[in-house]
Amino acid sequence: MTVMDNDTIKSILARRSYKAFDSRPFSEDILETIIEAGKYAPTGRNRQAWHFTVVKSEDGKKMYKEALTDFMINGGGPKVAPPPVPPNIIVKPEPEFRGAPVLILVSGPASDDLVRIDCALAMGNMFIAAASFGVMSGWTHTTVRDLFPDPAVKKKFKIPDGNDVYAAAFFGYPLGEPKDRGPRKEGTVTVV
């Protein structure tokens, strides 16, 4: 057995950022385990200041799409056409939802500048946990905090008062067979 045969390493290497998902739901046990993995991420001074919002309803997904669309049009989102999608990636017609059955938002106190790192680490743990079950993830590459400037929108998503959303990702089974993402770039490691 080599170190690459380790189950955790296999999950890390299997994880991909997906643009298209099969819409079939995955079990509540898997979802709860994914969230539990998020709760065990590193957190500064063990504050555990994050809050996880799980969006499964069509109304919730619609609200998220509206917030994302409003941000892209009015809130400073990218005004240029997105880069071309590599040929090994499948994209659903609605890239904001990608067909995923679950969207998870991770928020934390807006007054704490370091909590955004904790939220990103929690999401990273959830990505790896999901991959271990064959559930893939798609990171929302937007300034997620800026999607929710209106307290009324935060309230609709039941984001705790005083929190900002720092991470958002879709989770679901991949649409089609997972594609090889190719080798990692060389020259990105220096040993001193």
One Martini backbone bead per residue (centre of mass of N, CA, C, O) as a GRO file, in nm:
protein
  192
    1MET     BB    1   0.096   0.036   0.022
    2THR     BB    2   0.030   0.364  -0.038
    3VAL     BB    3  -0.033   0.689   0.037
    4MET     BB    4  -0.245   0.708  -0.210
    5ASP     BB    5  -0.448   0.486  -0.064
    6ASN     BB    6  -0.567   0.681   0.107
    7ASP     BB    7  -0.886   0.784   0.163
    8THR     BB    8  -0.842   1.087   0.204
    9ILE     BB    9  -0.668   1.135  -0.045
   10LYS     BB   10  -0.873   1.036  -0.250
   11SER     BB   11  -1.083   1.259  -0.187
   12ILE     BB   12  -0.911   1.502  -0.256
   13LEU     BB   13  -0.846   1.405  -0.557
   14ALA     BB   14  -1.163   1.378  -0.640
   15ARG     BB   15  -1.213   1.661  -0.614
   16ARG     BB   16  -1.445   1.891  -0.770
   17SER     BB   17  -1.553   2.151  -0.973
   18TYR     BB   18  -1.885   2.190  -1.046
   19LYS     BB   19  -2.142   2.271  -1.314
   20ALA     BB   20  -2.294   1.978  -1.300
   21PHE     BB   21  -2.599   1.815  -1.191
   22ASP     BB   22  -2.770   1.585  -1.048
   23SER     BB   23  -3.095   1.622  -0.901
   24ARG     BB   24  -3.061   1.407  -0.712
   25PRO     BB   25  -3.077   1.322  -0.405
   26PHE     BB   26  -2.929   1.296  -0.097
   27SER     BB   27  -2.879   1.194   0.200
   28GLU     BB   28  -2.910   1.303   0.521
   29ASP     BB   29  -2.658   1.164   0.631
   30ILE     BB   30  -2.463   1.296   0.436
   31LEU     BB   31  -2.529   1.590   0.496
   32GLU     BB   32  -2.462   1.581   0.800
   33THR     BB   33  -2.165   1.496   0.756
   34ILE     BB   34  -2.074   1.738   0.595
   35ILE     BB   35  -2.138   1.947   0.816
   36GLU     BB   36  -1.968   1.822   1.039
   37ALA     BB   37  -1.700   1.866   0.892
   38GLY     BB   38  -1.721   2.175   0.901
   39LYS     BB   39  -1.716   2.193   1.224
   40TYR     BB   40  -1.401   2.059   1.211
   41ALA     BB   41  -1.261   2.297   1.142
   42PRO     BB   42  -1.059   2.531   1.156
   43THR     BB   43  -1.046   2.772   1.440
   44GLY     BB   44  -1.007   3.055   1.582
   45ARG     BB   45  -0.994   2.998   1.911
   46ASN     BB   46  -1.245   2.806   1.892
   47ARG     BB   47  -1.513   2.972   1.808
   48GLN     BB   48  -1.727   2.877   1.605
   49ALA     BB   49  -1.880   3.133   1.428
   50TRP     BB   50  -2.044   2.975   1.247
   51HIS     BB   51  -2.302   2.930   0.984
   52PHE     BB   52  -2.540   2.696   0.851
   53THR     BB   53  -2.703   2.707   0.531
   54VAL     BB   54  -2.965   2.511   0.399
   55VAL     BB   55  -3.054   2.478   0.051
   56LYS     BB   56  -3.352   2.303  -0.100
   57SER     BB   57  -3.549   2.489  -0.199
   58GLU     BB   58  -3.686   2.648  -0.461
   59ASP     BB   59  -3.717   2.924  -0.325
   60GLY     BB   60  -3.423   2.948  -0.232
   61LYS     BB   61  -3.296   2.927  -0.513
   62LYS     BB   62  -3.441   3.170  -0.629
   63MET     BB   63  -3.328   3.379  -0.433
   64TYR     BB   64  -3.034   3.333  -0.509
   65LYS     BB   65  -3.058   3.403  -0.805
   66GLU     BB   66  -3.155   3.692  -0.760
   67ALA     BB   67  -2.907   3.788  -0.601
   68LEU     BB   68  -2.701   3.723  -0.822
   69THR     BB   69  -2.823   3.888  -1.051
   70ASP     BB   70  -2.822   4.161  -0.906
   71PHE     BB   71  -2.518   4.169  -0.866
   72MET     BB   72  -2.429   4.146  -1.165
   73ILE     BB   73  -2.587   4.408  -1.252
   74ASN     BB   74  -2.554   4.617  -0.975
   75GLY     BB   75  -2.295   4.508  -0.765
   76GLY     BB   76  -2.003   4.445  -0.926
   77GLY     BB   77  -1.990   4.244  -1.116
   78PRO     BB   78  -1.910   4.098  -1.384
   79LYS     BB   79  -1.888   4.257  -1.724
   80VAL     BB   80  -1.773   4.009  -1.848
   81ALA     BB   81  -1.714   3.751  -2.015
   82PRO     BB   82  -1.675   3.444  -1.969
   83PRO     BB   83  -1.482   3.204  -1.987
   84PRO     BB   84  -1.416   2.938  -2.140
   85VAL     BB   85  -1.509   2.614  -2.139
   86PRO     BB   86  -1.385   2.337  -2.092
   87PRO     BB   87  -1.430   2.030  -2.258
   88ASN     BB   88  -1.449   1.861  -1.963
   89ILE     BB   89  -1.710   2.043  -1.916
   90ILE     BB   90  -2.027   2.057  -1.772
   91VAL     BB   91  -2.310   2.273  -1.851
   92LYS     BB   92  -2.572   2.420  -1.737
   93PRO     BB   93  -2.802   2.657  -1.820
   94GLU     BB   94  -2.795   2.713  -1.491
   95PRO     BB   95  -2.512   2.797  -1.326
   96GLU     BB   96  -2.620   2.881  -1.041
   97PHE     BB   97  -2.735   2.570  -0.994
   98ARG     BB   98  -2.655   2.309  -1.173
   99GLY     BB   99  -2.883   2.100  -1.042
  100ALA     BB  100  -2.858   2.112  -0.748
  101PRO     BB  101  -3.005   2.013  -0.437
  102VAL     BB  102  -2.767   2.182  -0.283
  103LEU     BB  103  -2.713   2.469  -0.071
  104ILE     BB  104  -2.432   2.620   0.100
  105LEU     BB  105  -2.405   2.848   0.370
  106VAL     BB  106  -2.141   3.052   0.516
  107SER     BB  107  -2.141   3.221   0.825
  108GLY     BB  108  -2.047   3.533   1.001
  109PRO     BB  109  -1.927   3.775   1.173
  110ALA     BB  110  -1.878   4.095   1.053
  111SER     BB  111  -1.677   4.190   1.298
  112ASP     BB  112  -1.492   3.940   1.190
  113ASP     BB  113  -1.221   3.907   0.984
  114LEU     BB  114  -1.139   3.592   1.041
  115VAL     BB  115  -1.403   3.424   0.975
  116ARG     BB  116  -1.366   3.384   0.669
  117ILE     BB  117  -1.156   3.162   0.702
  118ASP     BB  118  -1.326   2.962   0.859
  119CYS     BB  119  -1.544   2.931   0.637
  120ALA     BB  120  -1.354   2.822   0.417
  121LEU     BB  121  -1.256   2.574   0.578
  122ALA     BB  122  -1.532   2.445   0.612
  123MET     BB  123  -1.585   2.409   0.310
  124GLY     BB  124  -1.343   2.229   0.254
  125ASN     BB  125  -1.435   1.995   0.430
  126MET     BB  126  -1.701   1.948   0.275
  127PHE     BB  127  -1.578   1.871   0.005
  128ILE     BB  128  -1.429   1.615   0.103
  129ALA     BB  129  -1.664   1.466   0.228
  130ALA     BB  130  -1.836   1.451  -0.027
  131ALA     BB  131  -1.630   1.295  -0.205
  132SER     BB  132  -1.640   1.032  -0.024
  133PHE     BB  133  -1.959   0.993  -0.149
  134GLY     BB  134  -1.976   1.116  -0.455
  135VAL     BB  135  -2.006   1.414  -0.385
  136MET     BB  136  -2.021   1.715  -0.533
  137SER     BB  137  -1.881   2.048  -0.603
  138GLY     BB  138  -1.966   2.416  -0.623
  139TRP     BB  139  -1.821   2.703  -0.625
  140THR     BB  140  -1.887   3.038  -0.548
  141HIS     BB  141  -1.738   3.292  -0.756
  142THR     BB  142  -1.804   3.522  -0.525
  143THR     BB  143  -1.890   3.789  -0.337
  144VAL     BB  144  -2.098   3.674  -0.118
  145ARG     BB  145  -2.146   3.907   0.076
  146ASP     BB  146  -2.264   4.095  -0.165
  147LEU     BB  147  -2.542   3.933  -0.205
  148PHE     BB  148  -2.628   4.041   0.114
  149PRO     BB  149  -2.701   4.363   0.180
  150ASP     BB  150  -2.988   4.289   0.263
  151PRO     BB  151  -3.150   4.212   0.551
  152ALA     BB  152  -3.400   4.079   0.419
  153VAL     BB  153  -3.245   3.855   0.273
  154LYS     BB  154  -3.114   3.729   0.518
  155LYS     BB  155  -3.382   3.661   0.655
  156LYS     BB  156  -3.485   3.459   0.440
  157PHE     BB  157  -3.213   3.274   0.507
  158LYS     BB  158  -3.152   3.280   0.817
  159ILE     BB  159  -2.941   3.481   0.888
  160PRO     BB  160  -2.778   3.589   1.129
  161ASP     BB  161  -2.744   3.845   1.307
  162GLY     BB  162  -2.439   3.998   1.195
  163ASN     BB  163  -2.403   3.830   0.942
  164ASP     BB  164  -2.195   3.697   0.689
  165VAL     BB  165  -2.137   3.569   0.373
  166TYR     BB  166  -1.838   3.360   0.278
  167ALA     BB  167  -1.984   3.088   0.171
  168ALA     BB  168  -2.061   2.897  -0.140
  169ALA     BB  169  -2.228   2.580  -0.231
  170PHE     BB  170  -2.270   2.304  -0.431
  171PHE     BB  171  -2.455   1.982  -0.406
  172GLY     BB  172  -2.387   1.670  -0.590
  173TYR     BB  173  -2.426   1.470  -0.833
  174PRO     BB  174  -2.283   1.407  -1.113
  175LEU     BB  175  -2.298   1.488  -1.444
  176GLY     BB  176  -2.185   1.231  -1.526
  177GLU     BB  177  -1.868   1.166  -1.566
  178PRO     BB  178  -1.593   1.216  -1.422
  179LYS     BB  179  -1.333   1.422  -1.496
  180ASP     BB  180  -1.026   1.485  -1.581
  181ARG     BB  181  -0.829   1.763  -1.458
  182GLY     BB  182  -0.549   1.708  -1.444
  183PRO     BB  183  -0.267   1.838  -1.379
  184ARG     BB  184  -0.074   2.006  -1.182
  185LYS     BB  185   0.114   2.257  -1.136
  186GLU     BB  186   0.424   2.356  -1.174
  187GLY     BB  187   0.619   2.548  -0.950
  188THR     BB  188   0.443   2.573  -0.648
  189VAL     BB  189   0.708   2.470  -0.491
  190THR     BB  190   0.899   2.555  -0.193
  191VAL     BB  191   1.205   2.475  -0.033
  192VAL     BB  192   1.380   2.596   0.278
   0.00000   0.00000   0.00000
